[in-house]
Amino acid sequence: METSTPCFIVTRDLAHKIEQIGLGGAHFDDVSVSMSPQAEEMIGTALPEWRWMKLTGRAGESDFGLDDELYLVISDRALDLLQEAGIRNAKVAELRP
């Protein structure tokens, strides 16, 4: 089993959009996501299909990358797409020089 810290997953649809508009610094792989029976009962709906977003870019240079403190750093284009997709619970801050 391969692990990664931090780990980012996105829906299959969002991964497709990221690839479609040509954002760089990430590629996608299969990932298995499961829930306990209690969680399934509480949510009451099936989970979407997920993709593991593996970061390959450099922070501040690519659309997706990690900084030295392992924070996700994204370009304005990537932020626009993620906000459109719905990231209302994410904390967003300007990149410090």
Buried (B, 14 or more C-beta within 10 A) or exposed (E): EEEEEEEBEBBEEBBEBBEEEEBBBBBBEEBEEEEEEEEEEEEEEEEEEBBBBBBEBBBEEBBBBBEEEEBBBBBEEBBEBBEEEEEEEEEEEEEEE
